[in-house]
Amino acid sequence: MNVVVVGASGSAFLLCELLLEEKNIVVVIDSNKEVCEKISSELGVKTINGDATIATVLEQAVQSDTDCLVALT
């Protein structure tokens, strides 16, 4: 599955770990640049630094093959 996770809180980090264990493709959106860098380096997921309430930011993450979007704050 291709999953977009909005927010990179502790809960989101744990969800990403679980999704990756099951061989899912994960993209994370968060407005905090440092948090994006941390989750990217620790989990190896693609991150987008931005506000997910803005359409252009969502368009960067959500592709035609995206199966699910999860918002965790």
Order of alpha helices (4+ residues) and beta strands (2+ residues): beta-alpha-beta-alpha-beta-alpha-beta
